[in-house]
Amino acid sequence: MTDTSVKRTLGTCYYPEHWPQEMWQDDAKRMVEAGLTWVRIGEFAWSLLEPTPGSYDFDWLDKAIACLGGAGLQVVLGTPTATPPRWMIDKYPDMLAVDRDGKPRKFGSRRHYCFSHEGYKAECARIVTELAKRYGQNPHVAAWQTDNEYGCHDTTISYSSAAKSAFQEWCRIQYSGADNNGDIAALNKAWGNVFWSMSYAAFEDIDLPNLTVTEPNPAHSLAFRQFTSDQVVAFNRLQVEIIRAHSSAPIAHNYMGRITDFDHFAVGEDLDIASWDSYPLGFLADRAGASEAHQKDFMRQGDPDFQAFHHDLYRSVGKGRLWVMEQQPGPVNWAPYNPDPLPGMVRLWTWEAFAHGAEAVLYFRWRQFPAAQEQLHAGLMRPDNVESAGYYEAKQVAEELKTADGAAAMQAEVAIIFDYDADAAWDIQPHNTDTSYFAVVMDHYRALRKLGLNIDIISSDAALDGYKLIVAPGLIFMSESLKQRLAQIEAQLVIGPRAASRVEQMQTPNPLPPALPNLDVTVIRLDSYREDMPVRLSEAGHAVCYCEVLDTAETALLTKETGEAIAITNGHISYVGAILDEAALRYLYTEICATADIQTLDMPDGVRRRQTTTEEFWFNYASEARQIADGTIEPAGVLRKVK
């Protein structure tokens, strides 16, 4: 984590192709007057850039870039590969992704392609090459974006014929023998295919893990998820390598909230910046997993921790460089409910992104479009070209930035390990329909945030130095090297539940999990039960949905009322063998933070705190004013203190 100060900037997403050219100059002028620096364009424009195969029209884009750049704006140019034109479907009818039920994802929206289709990948390479050659040295093109929102609309995993052929070859490479040919016997052994007579005679026999009579082999499902992730990485790398050959400008991708079906860390290795698209009100009902009561409490504010979690995650994915490529500026159109934000929330969300290390926040979109799927999605400008409420909050932030020095995220005292393979394993084998890896990690993150703490989200192979507390909830896969690294650090360590419970091919290890160095504990049995029948704990709170029976001689941290330990410690490493509710997690982390010499706070409901290298921020997500040590913070209020 770098402590280098970064300049904070604002921008917007703009679609010049949607508006008459006579409007462009005035739009650019008004963007600058609002205090914006960046403008992202082009990511959905393939059909205009190439109306017919091989026939290009860049004249309009040349003029748009010149107009925006001439006004003093910096352009983020998107590659248009998320929206293949209609003629592409005629050329490659089999390029469409296929869902789990075997149905193709038809033309008429976006993201209608399969990552494994070789013909489509070649077309993508061609259009990206044309763009990179033409604009790679353009002084106004100051950054690039690859594609748009990988995985959005459940479009990562495809069960197409192209995916099937590519998966068979991927398996052959994974299980290659000494002669570099595939060893099908090795795959059968690793997957446990002797069970239910599932053995294959050749790699060509392997089908995709959908439409089976009952659940497919979990090893088969995990392999397919890992293959799919590799396909996304390769698709993104193809574009990055082409752009880099012609441009030195930084390259980003705009990830989404709670999309976990490919490894974002692996994609991020090829990028300069990790960005994401932040829609707090849309995500509250659509992805945050919030209870009905929680949704009511935060309907116009968004979940107090969901955005922060993704800022911290993607800052790590971006190796310290974070942008918000799309920030909700008003009501969206795509969630189950689409309320108007509480006045002040657009400003709060923007400052919270900066507090978590964002270099730039771009609002989606400049002007609300009067037609098509997103005509009810608000922009900074109304469809009648009048400024919206979000415009004035963005302009207020721009004014505030003039007197606020840049800062950077500092290394937190606490780190949470997040692993995409663990998410895949929980999804494949949840053992309880009411649980998920993402939800378990978020519960731990939320509990720590409610104690007033900064948290870093790190990968399982990240450096561990400098932390006082490292948390690894739900980390199903733990290599021996990771176990040894964790055992050797001086920080307090919290692991579990389900830690190290599977080896790479989803088999149960022997000795039984978690098999951690220097910790005497073995999980000997599992108890999965209804969410509405939690198990009361003696100290505080409950174990919900899932609890392990532990054979241990270590000191108990949390016990059932019947006396059995479900969380234990040796003073340095703690194992948590259950999914815990809010009260139990608060008790657990209050105790462990005291041991780790981490100062905690009693945070008011809905209030969160974040520190940078030079500042301390307080954010009020509550719909009522809250009292903090420095006075009253109003609803949607932001208190920034310079250290």
N, C-alpha and C positions, 0 to 999 in steps of 0.2 A: 504494500500500500504506500503510494507516494504522498508526501506532505507538501508537494509543490503547489503553490497558489495558482488557481485557474480563474480566468475572467468568466463571469456569468453573463450569458446572452439569451435573447429571446428570438423567436421566429414564428413562422406559420407555414401551413401546407396550402399550396395554391395550385389551381388547375387552369392555366391560361387557355387551354383548349375548350373550356366550358363557356368562355366569355368572348364577346367581340374584341378585336384587337384595339379598338378605340378606347376600351376601358383599362387596358393594361398599364398605361403610363400613370393614370390617376390612382389605380390600385397600388402601384409601387410607391408612389409619393405618399399615400396615406399609411402604408406599412412603415415607412421610415419615420413619418410623423408620430406614429404610435410607439416608436422606440424599438422596432424590430430590426434584427440583424440578418437572420437566416430566412430563406424561403425554399421549401422542398417542392420539386415539380417532377413530372414525367413518369411516375411509377405505374400509371394505368393507361399509357398512351400508345400502346403498340399498334393498334389498328389505324391510328393517324400517322404514325411514323412509317408504317409499311402497309399501305392500303391494300395492295395485292402482292403476292409473293415476289420478292426481289425488287420491288419498285418502291423506292424510299422518298419520303417527303420530310426533310429536316428544316425547310425554310421557316415554318411557323415557330419551331423550337429555337432556331437561331435568333429570330426576332424577340422571342420571349426572354431568352437569357440575356440578350443585349439590353433589353428594356429594363429588366430587374436589376442587372448589374450596373447599368448606367445610373440608376437611382441611388446606388450605394449599398445594395443588398448582396449578400453572398448566397450562392445557389447550392443546394443539395440536389444532385441529379440522381433520380431513381432509375434502375433498370426495369423495363416494363414486363418482366417475365411472369408476373402474377396474373396477367390478363391476356392470354393468347387470343389473337383475333379469330373470327369465325372461319376464315379460310384455312386456318391451321387445323381445325377439326376435320375439314374435308380432306386435307392432305394426310393426316394421321388419325383416323377414326379411333384407333386403339390407344391414343395417348391419354385418354380420360382416366382419372382415378376411379377405382371401384370400391364400394363400401363393404362392410362386413357381411351384408346380406347378398352380395354379388351384383348390386345395382350400380351402373356407371353414374358418375357425377356429371350431369349434362352441362352443355353450354347455356349461358343466359345469366351468369353472375360473375364470379371470379375464382381464382385458385383452382381452375378446372384442368389440372394436369397431374400426371403421376411422375414422381421423382425418378423412377427407374426407366422411363421411356427414352431410349437412345436417340430416336429421331427428334424428339422434342428438345432434348439437351443440346443436340447439334444446332437446332434453330435458335436456341437461347444464346449459344456461343456466338452465332453469327450476328444477331442484333446487338449484343453487348459489345462485340468487336467494332461494329459500325459506330456506336455511341462513343466508345472509348477513343477511337481514332479521331473522331470529329471534335470531341470536347475535352479530351485529356489534358490539353495545354491551354484551354480557355481560362483566362484569368478570373472570370466570374464564377466558374465551377470550383467551389472550394471544398466540397465533400461529395461522397457518393453513398447511395443506399442500394444494396442488393435486394431485388425482388420486393416482397412486402408481406410481413407477418407470416413467416413459415408456420404451418400447423393450424392457422386460424380456420374455423369452420370444420374441424376434424378432417383436415386434408393431408396430414403427415402420412398416415398408414393407408396403403392402397393394396387391394387384393386383386390387382389386374394380372393379365397374362405376362406383361412386361416385368412386373414385380416378382412373379413366380419364377421366371427364368433367371432373373438376376439373383434371387434368393438361393436358388439351387447352386449357382456358381459361387456365391458368397460362402455357402456351407462347405463346398468342395475346398475352397481356399483355407477356411478355418480348420478343416480336418485333413490337411494334406499330409501324405506320408513322406518317407525318405526320398522317394522318386518325384516328389512334388505333385503326384496325382492324388486325388481324393481318396481318403480311407473311410469308407462307409461303415466299416466295423467299429472304428473309433467313435464315429458319431453315434451309432446305436448304443454303445456302451456309455458314453457321456450323457446321453439323453435318457437312459434307462428304458430303452425301447423294448426290452424283453417283457415288460409289463403290458398286458392286453395284446400281445402279439403285434406290436407296432413297428417291428424291425423293417428296415429298407434294404433292398438288394443293390440299389444304385442311387446316386444323387438325383437322377432324373425322376425317381419315384416320389420325391419329397414334394408335398403339396403345401399350400398356405394354411395356417391354423384358423380357418373359419369354416362355417357350415358343417362342423363335425356333429355327431349325434349328441354327445355330451361335451364337457369341457375338453379342449385339446391338451396334449402333454404340456405342462408348464415350461419344460425346457425348450420345447419347440416354439412356444409363444415368446419366451424371452429372447431366443435367438432371432426370431423375426423382428421383434422390437429393436434389437441391437443392429440388425441389418438395415432396418428402415432409418434409424438414426445415422448410420454411415452413409446412406444415400443422400440425406439432407446435407451432410457435411461435404460430400463430393460435389453436389449440385452448387452449393455456395462457393466452394473453392474454385470451381471452373470459372465463375464470373469474376471472382477476386483476382485470379491470376491474369485474366485478360485486361482488367482495368489497370492493374499495377504495371503492365507492360507499356502503358501509354500515359499514365498519370501518377503524380506523387501526392495527390490529395488523399486525405484519410477516407477509409471505407467503413461504413456501418451497416448493420441490419437492424430493423425495428422488430424486436421480439414482442410477444404478447403476454398478458397476465394469465397465470396458471395454465400455460401450455407446457406439458412435461413429457411429451411422447418422442422427443429427440434430445440429444445431449447438447445443451446450449454452450457449455464450456468447450466442447469439441469444435463447434461452429465458430466460437469466439476466438479460437487460436489463430484463425486466418484473417481476422478483422482488426482494425485499429480502434474502433469504438463499439461498445454495446449500447444500443438504444432500445427503448421499449415504448409501447403505446398505452398511456395511462387514462383509464376511464373509470374513475372511482364510483360513480353512481351506477353505471352499467354493470360493473363487476360485483357490486354489493349483492344484487339479487341473482346474477348470472353465474358467478364463479367463486365468490368469497366463502361459500358454504355457511353463510350466516343464518342464525335462527330467525324465526318470524319476528320475535321481539326485538332482536338486534337490528333487523332490517327497518323496523318501524322507528327505532331510536335514531338511526343514522341515515334515514332515507334521503335527506338532502345534503349530507356531508360525505358519505362513503365510509367504509370501514376504516377505523383509525390506524390499522396496522398493515392492511393489504398493499397499499402503495409503497409504504416504507420498506416492506419485505422485498418487493421487486426492485426498488432502488438499490438496496444493499446487495441483492443477488446479481443484478446486471452490472453493477460497479465491479464486482468480482469477475464476472464473465468478460468484461471489457478491460481487464488488467488495470483497473483504476480509472478508466475513461468511460463516463456515463453521459448519455443524452436521453431526454424524453422527446421522441420524435413526433408524438401526437399526444397532446394534452386536452382533455375534455374542457370546452369553454362554456358549456350550457347543456341543455337536455340532449341526450342521444336518441336514437330511433330503434335500437335493436334489442334492448333488454326486455324482460317481462313487464317492467314498469319503467317509465322514463321521466322522473320528476325534474323540476327546475332546481338547480343548486341553491342552497342557502346563500344569500348575499355575502360575499367575502370569500367563498370557498375556492373560486378559481385562483384568487391571490394566494390563499393558504396552500393549495396543492402545488403551486409554482414554487413558493418559498421552501416548502418541504423537500421538493426535488433538489433544490440548490443546497439545502442543509445536509442532504445525503450525498453530496458530491457531484451533482449534475453540472456539466459545463453549459448546456443549452437546453431550453425548453421551447418546443414549437407547438403552437395551438392548432388543433384540427377543427375547423378549417378556416380559411380567410372569409369566404362568403358561403352562406347556406345555398345549396343548389335547389332550384324550384321543381326538379323532376327526378325520376328514377328512385332507386332503393333508399337513398339517404336524404330525401327531400325534407324529412322531419328532424334531421340531425343539425343542431345549431352550429353556427360559426361565429367568428368575431364580428361579421357583418350579417345583417338580415338579408333575405332574398331581394328586398327592395333597396339594398345598398345603404341602409342606415345602420349606424353602429349599434351593436347589441350590448347587453349588460357585461358580458365577458370581455368585450373590447375595452371597456373602461377599467376593469380590474387588471387586465394585461398592461394597459398604459400606466396604471398606478405602479405596478411592479417595475416597469421600465424606468419610471422616475425615481423610485427607491433605489434601484441599482446604481444610479449615478453617484450616490453618496455611500454606497456599500462596497468596501474593498472586496476583491475576490478572495476565496478561501478554498480549502480542499478538505475532503473527508480524512480524518485521522484514524489510525488503527484503534479499534475498539478494545476494551478489556475482555470482551466476550466474543467468541466465534461459534457459529453453528455450521456444521458440515452438512451440505446438501448434495445428494447423489441421484442422478437421473436413472441409473440402473436399479437403485432401491425403489424408486417410484414405479418403475416397470414391474418389479417383483411383487410389490403390494397390490398393484392393479391386477396382475395375473392370478395371484393367490391371496386375496384379502383376508380370508378366514372369518370375516364378518362384513356383512353388506353395508354397515354404517361407518366403516373406517376407511381411511386412505393415508398414504404416506404424507402427502402435501398437508392434509389437515393436522396430522400429528406434529409435523415440523412447525406449522403456523401456531399451534397451541403453545409450544415451547417459546417461540419467538415472541408471541403476544405477552406471555407471562413475564419475560425478561424486560420487554418494553414498558410494561406497567410498573416495573420497579425503577423506571427512569434511566435505563441503560442504553448505550450504543451497542449495536451488534453488527459484526461482520458475517456475511454468508460466504463460505469458502467451499472449494471442491475437496474431495477426499485425498487429493495429492498435493494440496497447497501447503505452503510453509506454515508451521505451527508456532514459530517463535513469537514471543512478545505478548501472548494472551495469558490472562489469569484464569480463565474458565473456557473450556472447549466442550461443546455439547454435540452429541451425535445421536439424535433420536431416530429410531426406526431404520438404522443403517444395516440392512439385511446382509449385504456383502461387505466383508472386512478382510482384506488380504493380510497375510502374516506380517508383511512389511508395515502396513498401517497399524496393526496391533502393536508392533514393537515401537513404532514412532510415538504412538499415543502413550505407551507405558513409560517411555523415557522422558517425557516432558515434565516440567515442574508445575504446570498449571493443574487446577482442579479439572477433572474429567467426568462428564455425565454421559452414559451410554444406555441405549435401550429405549423402548422394548424391541424385540425381534432382532437384536444385534447379532451379527455373524451367524444367523440361523440357516443360511444357505451358502453353498459354494457356487462356483461360476455357472454350472449347468443346472441350478435349482435343486441340487441334491442336499439332503441333510448331512452335515459334517459329523465325523467321528474323530475325537471326542465331541460330545454334544455341546451346543452353544451355551454361553458365548465364548468359552475357552480363552479368556483374557489373561495375559501374563499378570501375576501378582494379585489376582483376585479369585477368591475361593467361592465360586457360584456356578451352578449348573441348572439349566432349565430342563425340568424332567416331565412337565406336562403343561398343556395349554387349556385355558378356559375362555371361550368366546360366548358372549351372552347379549341379551337385548339391551339396547341403548336406554330404555326406560326402566331398567332394573339395575342401577349402579350398585357397586359394593362399597359400603361405608368404611372409611379408614379411621383409625384411632386418633391420629394427629390432626387431620383436617381434610375435608373434601372426600372425594370418591375415586375409585377406579371404574372406568366406563368402557363397556363393550369388550374389553380384552384384558386378561390377566394371566401371568405365567406362574406356575408353581415352581418355587426356587428351592434347590438343595444347597444350603450355604451355612458357613460358620462365621460370616462377617457380621458387622454391626448393622442392625436394622435402622433405616431412616424413616420408612413408612410401613405401617402394618395394618392388616385388616382388623376389624373389631374382634374377630375370632383368634387373633394372635399371630397369624402367618405373616412373615415379612414379604413385601412386594418391592421394596427399594432398599438396597444395602450399600455399605461403603467400607472401604479399608482406610479411610481418611484422606486418600488421594484420588482413587477411582471409585465412582458410584455407579451402580447398575440399577436401572428402573425397569421393572418387569411388568409394567402395565401402562395403559393409556389413562392419563390422569385428567381430572377436571380442573377448572381454574383455581379453586381453593387449594387443592392438593399441590398444584404446580407452584403457586405462590409460596406456600409453606416450604416446599422443597428448595426453591431457589433463594429464599430469604436465608435459610440455614447455610446453604452451600456458598452463597456470596459472602456471608460473614466469615466463613472459613478461608475463602480466597482473598480476603481483605479488599472486597469490592463494595463501595458505598452504594446503598440503595436508597430510594426515596418512596414515600407514600404518595403516589400520584393521584390527583383528583380524577374522578370518572370522566373519560373522554379526552383527557389532556395527555399529551406526549411531549417528550423532551429529546432534543438531539444536539450534540456538540460537534463543531468542526475544529480546525486547528486554532481559530481565532474568535469563535463565536459560541454562544449558547442560544438555542431556539426553544420556544415553548409554543405548542400548537393546540388549540382548543377545538376538538371535533364535536363537542357537546352542543346541543341546541340551546343551552342556557349558559350564563356567565359562570366562571369557575374562579375560585380563590387559589392563588399560588403565593409563594413567599414574597414575591415582588409586587403583589397587589392583585387586581382583578383582571382576568383575561376574558374578553367578550366572546360570544359565539362566533365561530370562524375567525377567531383572533389569532394573530401571530405576534409573539414577543421575541424580538431579537436583541440580544445583549452582546456587546463586544467584550471579550475577556481582558 
